[in-house]
Amino acid sequence: MKTPGAATGRTGGLTGGSAGGPAGGSAGGPAGGLAGGPAGGPAGGLTALLTGAMAFSMLQLFLLGALGPHLVGELGISPSLLGWTTTAGFGTAAVLSPHGGRLVDRIGPRRSLVLLLSVSAAALALIGAAPGPGFLLAAVALGGLPQALANPATNKAILAAVPPGRRGPVTGMKQSGVQLGAFAAGLPLTALAGGIGWRGAVWTAAATAALAAVWALRALPADPRAAPAGPRASLVPRGAIAWLAVFSLFLGCGIASVNTYVALFGAQRLGMGPTEAGALVAVLGVAGIAGRVGWSKAARPGRAEWLPGGLAAGGVGAAVLLIAAPGAGPLVWVAAVAVGVFAVSANAVSMVLVMQRSAPGRAGQDAALVAAGFFTGFAVGPLLFGPLANAGRYGTGWLLVAAEFGVACGVGVAWAVRERVRVREREQG
């Protein structure tokens, strides 16, 4: 896929060389160690930075879920209101995502990544200072902006700096950053909360995000001059992007419910302590890292189209395990692994498909439209699950999650069949 500006050398700032020049450019080039090495693969610096940006963009979601038992106890937040915190953040992200993609296409990945990390730090600091539910909801809503910028900004950086043959693995690795955030929230930060309190743990995360913003500002080369605003692109997804957006909507509903409520489920129904229950989120995160990297590597054209439906089907199985967990406690750990390996990984595959199918100049916008569907699901899912958790009906809630993953599976399979028919018609015609 050709990236915007490749012919004119506008990507030279990220690749560290002139258009068509050797990867890595000359010594002392603007990209420093962030560009491709002699073999054409991306250096670890760029991949690590993009992975960190993805982690911080959604860290608040996992923190709120992992720290749910603390929040319910100290701030007097009901299980239903805990769902509203997720809705506040992802509702904002869903509204802003299409505009965020257009902004990223205009100002470039460096400015976007610095903005993302800076606002993440501010939102986390405000969450840690929240005196009550109202302030907490407002702080979480602010965190919707980094979520809106994350996929467009990181995808844009990959298209500019990474050779086409390496984009799938790098995309999988940076998408695994989201699950790295889940691991950080579920294990080290939850353990830290047990020692210095949940506020201290959240402030530690905020300070780390601020340091990452400084790293991005110093390490990334300057963006090209901001492009003048062109004709406003349609905010209505079409073709493959529309199918992926609908798939992501239902996928997001199920994943958000698990992320938000699995720790509370462990504490209230399985007799776990707050730290052990938070570790469920960490396990989900580690499994998601492995799944996103592995499935993204497998997402080659011709095969990638079939993966979303299959991975969503695996999510259905994970939800069934959650339903059975009260009768067999260890199943909850297997379910957490399955959610990460299958359902969570499907989002990374959808982003690989976006980059494979986006028209030149549309990568940021198309990623944002698919992300908007995903974020809408994240906003809606906990709202539907919350009243069930409030009533202690977790079994019904997990059944709802299974249905959401089932619809995502149906959409994914239907699109793959449609694509196969189109390919055959093109070959015959």
C-alpha positions in Angstrom: 0.0 0.0 0.0 1.4 3.4 -0.9 1.4 5.9 1.9 0.5 9.5 1.5 3.4 11.7 0.6 5.7 8.7 -0.2 6.5 10.0 -3.6 7.3 13.5 -2.4 9.5 12.4 0.5 7.1 13.7 3.1 7.6 10.5 5.1 11.3 11.2 5.3 10.9 12.7 8.8 9.8 9.4 10.2 11.9 7.0 8.1 15.1 9.0 8.6 16.0 9.1 5.0 14.8 10.6 1.7 12.2 9.0 -0.4 13.5 5.8 -1.8 16.7 6.1 0.3 18.0 3.4 2.5 16.1 2.6 5.6 17.5 4.5 8.5 19.0 7.3 6.6 22.3 8.9 7.4 23.8 9.0 10.7 22.3 11.7 12.8 19.2 11.9 10.8 16.1 13.2 12.3 14.6 9.8 13.2 17.6 8.8 15.2 17.1 5.2 16.2 13.4 5.1 15.4 13.5 4.1 11.8 14.1 0.9 10.0 17.4 -0.8 10.3 19.5 -2.4 7.5 17.1 -5.2 7.2 14.2 -2.8 6.6 12.5 -3.7 9.9 11.4 -1.0 12.4 13.8 -0.3 15.2 12.6 -1.1 18.7 12.3 2.6 19.7 9.4 3.4 17.4 7.6 0.1 18.2 8.1 0.6 21.9 6.8 4.2 21.8 3.7 3.2 19.8 3.0 0.3 22.1 3.3 2.7 25.1 0.9 5.2 23.5 -1.7 2.5 23.0 -1.3 1.4 26.6 -1.8 4.8 28.1 -4.7 5.7 25.7 -6.9 3.1 27.4 -5.2 2.6 30.8 -8.0 4.3 32.6 -10.5 1.7 31.5 -8.5 -1.2 33.0 -7.6 0.8 36.1 -11.3 1.5 36.8 -12.1 -2.2 36.3 -9.2 -3.6 38.3 -9.7 -1.0 41.1 -13.4 -1.5 41.1 -13.5 -3.2 44.5 -11.6 -0.2 46.0 -13.8 2.4 44.2 -17.0 0.7 45.3 -15.8 0.7 48.9 -14.2 4.2 49.2 -16.3 6.4 46.8 -19.6 4.6 47.3 -19.9 3.8 43.6 -22.5 1.2 42.8 -21.7 -1.6 40.2 -24.1 0.2 37.8 -22.3 3.5 38.2 -19.0 1.8 37.6 -20.4 0.9 34.2 -21.2 4.6 33.6 -17.5 5.5 34.1 -16.6 3.3 31.1 -19.5 4.8 29.1 -18.3 8.3 29.9 -14.9 7.7 28.5 -15.8 5.6 25.5 -18.9 7.7 24.6 -16.6 10.7 24.3 -14.1 8.6 22.3 -16.8 7.4 19.9 -18.0 11.0 19.2 -14.5 12.3 18.8 -12.9 9.4 16.8 -14.0 10.5 13.3 -12.8 14.0 13.9 -9.7 12.7 15.6 -8.8 10.7 12.5 -9.1 13.9 10.4 -7.0 15.8 12.8 -4.2 13.2 12.7 -4.2 13.2 8.9 -3.7 16.9 9.1 -1.1 17.5 11.9 0.9 14.3 11.7 1.7 11.5 14.1 4.3 13.3 16.3 2.0 16.1 17.4 -0.8 13.6 17.8 1.1 11.2 20.0 2.4 14.0 22.2 -1.2 15.3 22.6 -2.4 11.8 23.3 0.1 11.1 26.1 -0.3 14.6 27.6 -4.0 14.4 27.9 -3.8 10.8 29.2 -1.5 12.1 32.0 -4.0 14.9 32.8 -7.0 12.5 32.8 -5.3 10.0 35.1 -4.2 12.8 37.5 -7.8 14.0 37.7 -9.1 10.5 38.3 -6.8 10.1 41.2 -8.0 13.4 42.7 -11.7 12.7 42.2 -13.6 13.5 45.4 -16.8 11.8 44.2 -18.6 10.1 41.3 -19.4 13.3 39.4 -15.8 14.5 39.2 -14.7 11.0 38.4 -17.1 10.8 35.4 -15.8 14.2 34.1 -12.2 13.1 34.4 -12.9 9.8 32.6 -14.7 11.7 29.8 -11.5 13.7 29.3 -9.7 10.4 28.8 -11.9 9.8 25.7 -9.7 12.2 23.6 -6.5 10.0 23.8 -8.6 7.0 22.9 -9.9 8.8 19.8 -6.4 9.7 18.7 -4.7 6.4 19.5 -5.4 4.2 16.5 -5.2 6.9 13.8 -2.0 8.3 15.2 -0.2 5.0 15.6 -1.4 3.6 12.3 -0.3 6.8 10.5 3.2 6.4 12.0 3.4 2.8 10.9 2.3 3.6 7.4 5.0 6.3 7.2 7.9 4.4 8.7 7.4 0.7 8.4 7.9 -1.4 5.2 4.7 -3.0 4.0 5.9 -6.5 4.7 6.5 -5.7 8.4 3.3 -3.7 9.1 1.2 -6.6 10.3 3.6 -7.7 13.0 4.3 -4.1 14.1 0.6 -3.4 14.2 0.0 -6.4 16.3 2.7 -5.4 18.7 1.5 -1.8 19.1 -2.1 -3.0 19.5 -0.9 -5.3 22.2 0.0 -2.1 24.1 -3.7 -1.9 25.0 -3.4 -5.3 26.8 -0.1 -4.2 28.3 -2.1 -1.5 30.0 -4.5 -4.2 31.2 -1.6 -6.1 32.7 -0.2 -3.0 34.4 -3.5 -2.1 35.9 -4.3 -5.6 37.0 -1.0 -6.5 38.6 1.6 -3.9 39.5 -0.8 -1.0 39.9 -3.4 -3.0 41.8 -0.6 -4.3 44.1 0.7 -0.7 44.5 -2.9 0.4 45.5 -2.7 -2.2 48.3 0.3 -0.4 49.7 -0.1 3.4 48.9 -3.9 3.5 48.2 -5.7 3.5 44.9 -5.2 7.3 44.4 -1.4 6.9 44.7 -1.4 4.1 42.1 -3.4 6.2 39.6 -1.1 9.2 40.2 1.9 6.9 39.5 0.4 6.0 36.2 -0.3 9.7 35.4 3.4 10.6 36.1 4.5 7.7 33.8 2.3 9.0 31.0 3.7 12.5 31.3 7.3 11.1 31.0 6.2 9.2 27.9 4.9 12.4 26.4 8.3 14.0 26.9 9.9 10.9 25.3 7.7 11.3 22.2 8.4 15.0 22.0 12.2 14.4 22.1 12.5 11.2 20.1 10.2 11.6 17.2 11.1 13.8 14.2 9.1 16.9 13.4 5.9 16.4 11.4 5.6 17.9 8.0 3.9 21.3 7.9 0.2 20.9 8.7 -1.7 20.3 5.5 -4.4 22.8 4.6 -7.9 21.4 5.2 -9.1 19.7 2.1 -12.7 18.7 1.3 -14.3 17.3 4.4 -14.3 13.5 4.1 -17.5 11.6 4.7 -17.9 10.4 8.3 -20.1 7.5 7.1 -18.1 4.3 6.8 -18.5 2.5 3.5 -17.5 -0.9 2.0 -15.2 -3.0 4.1 -14.8 -0.2 6.6 -18.5 -0.2 7.3 -18.5 -4.0 7.9 -15.5 -3.7 10.2 -17.1 -0.8 12.1 -20.3 -2.9 12.8 -18.2 -5.9 13.8 -16.2 -3.7 16.2 -19.4 -2.3 17.7 -20.6 -5.7 19.0 -17.1 -6.9 19.8 -16.5 -3.8 21.9 -19.8 -4.3 23.8 -18.6 -7.7 25.0 -15.0 -6.8 25.7 -15.9 -3.7 27.7 -18.3 -5.6 29.9 -15.6 -8.2 30.7 -13.0 -5.5 31.4 -15.3 -3.5 33.6 -16.9 -6.3 35.7 -14.7 -9.4 35.8 -12.7 -8.2 38.8 -15.9 -7.2 40.7 -17.4 -10.6 39.7 -14.4 -12.3 41.2 -14.7 -10.4 44.4 -18.5 -10.6 44.8 -19.2 -14.0 43.4 -16.0 -16.1 43.7 -14.7 -14.9 47.0 -11.5 -13.3 45.8 -9.7 -10.5 47.5 -9.2 -7.2 45.7 -5.7 -7.9 44.6 -6.5 -11.4 43.4 -9.6 -10.2 41.5 -7.5 -7.4 39.9 -5.1 -10.1 38.7 -7.9 -11.4 36.4 -7.5 -8.2 34.4 -3.7 -8.8 34.3 -4.1 -12.3 33.0 -6.5 -11.1 30.4 -3.9 -8.5 29.4 -1.0 -10.9 29.0 -3.2 -13.3 27.0 -4.3 -10.3 24.8 -0.7 -9.3 24.1 0.2 -12.8 22.9 -3.0 -13.1 20.9 -2.7 -9.7 19.2 0.9 -10.3 18.2 0.3 -13.8 17.0 -3.0 -13.3 15.1 -1.8 -10.0 13.5 1.2 -11.9 12.1 -1.2 -14.5 10.7 -3.5 -11.8 9.1 -2.2 -12.0 5.6 -4.4 -11.1 2.7 -6.7 -14.0 1.8 -6.6 -15.3 5.3 -7.2 -12.1 7.4 -10.8 -11.8 6.2 -11.8 -15.0 8.0 -10.1 -14.2 11.3 -12.6 -11.7 12.8 -15.5 -14.1 12.7 -13.4 -17.0 14.1 -11.9 -14.9 16.9 -15.4 -13.6 17.9 -16.6 -17.2 18.1 -13.8 -17.9 20.5 -15.1 -15.0 22.6 -18.5 -16.8 22.8 -16.7 -19.8 24.3 -15.0 -17.5 26.8 -18.3 -16.0 27.9 -19.7 -19.5 28.4 -16.8 -20.3 30.7 -17.6 -17.2 32.8 -21.2 -18.4 33.2 -19.9 -21.7 34.5 -17.2 -20.2 36.8 -19.3 -20.0 40.0 -19.5 -23.8 40.0 -15.8 -24.3 39.2 -13.7 -21.4 40.3 -10.6 -22.1 38.2 -12.6 -21.6 35.0 -12.6 -17.9 35.5 -8.9 -17.8 34.9 -9.3 -19.9 31.7 -12.1 -17.5 30.6 -9.8 -14.5 31.2 -7.2 -16.1 29.0 -9.7 -17.0 26.3 -11.1 -13.4 26.2 -7.6 -12.1 25.7 -6.5 -14.6 23.1 -9.7 -14.5 21.0 -12.0 -11.5 21.5 -9.4 -8.9 22.4 -7.1 -10.0 19.6 -9.9 -9.6 17.0 -9.6 -5.8 17.3 -5.9 -5.9 16.3 -6.8 -8.0 13.2 -9.5 -5.5 12.3 -6.8 -2.7 12.3 -4.5 -4.8 10.1 -7.5 -5.1 7.7 -8.0 -1.4 7.8 -4.4 -0.7 6.7 -4.6 -3.3 4.0 -7.8 -1.8 2.5 -7.5 2.0 3.1 -7.2 4.3 0.1 -4.2 6.6 0.0 -4.7 9.5 2.4 -7.6 7.8 4.2 -5.6 5.6 6.7 -6.2 7.9 9.7 -9.9 8.5 8.9 -10.7 4.9 8.2 -9.0 3.7 11.4 -11.0 6.3 13.3 -14.3 5.2 11.8 -13.7 1.6 12.8 -12.5 2.7 16.2 -15.6 4.8 16.6 -17.7 1.6 16.2 -15.4 -0.2 18.8 -15.7 2.7 21.2 -19.5 2.9 20.8 -19.6 -0.7 21.8 -17.4 0.1 24.8 -19.8 2.8 25.8 -23.0 0.7 25.4 -21.8 -2.7 26.8 -21.3 -1.7 30.4 -24.6 0.2 30.4 -26.4 -3.0 29.5 -24.4 -5.1 31.9 -24.4 -2.7 34.9 -28.1 -3.2 36.0 -27.5 -7.0 35.9 -24.4 -6.6 38.1 -26.3 -4.4 40.4 -28.9 -7.1 40.9 -26.2 -9.8 41.3 -27.3 -11.5 38.0 -23.8 -12.1 36.6 -24.8 -15.3 34.9 -27.4 -13.3 32.8 -24.8 -10.7 32.2 -22.2 -13.2 30.8 -25.0 -14.7 28.6 -25.5 -11.2 27.2 -21.8 -11.0 26.5 -21.9 -14.3 24.7 -24.8 -13.0 22.5 -22.8 -9.8 21.7 -19.8 -11.8 20.6 -22.1 -14.1 18.7 -23.5 -11.2 16.7 -19.9 -10.0 16.0 -19.1 -13.5 14.8 -22.1 -13.5 12.4 -21.1 -10.1 11.0 -17.5 -11.2 10.5 -18.4 -14.4 8.8 -20.9 -12.7 6.5 -18.4 -10.1 5.4 -15.7 -12.8 4.8 -18.1 -14.7 2.6 -19.1 -11.6 0.7 -15.4 -10.8 0.1 -14.8 -14.3 -1.2 -17.7 -14.0 -3.6 -16.4 -10.6 -4.8 -12.9 -12.1 -5.4 -14.3 -15.0 -7.4 -16.5 -12.7 -9.5 -13.5 -10.5 -10.2 -11.3 -13.5 -11.2 -14.1 -14.8 -13.5 -14.9 -11.4 -15.0 
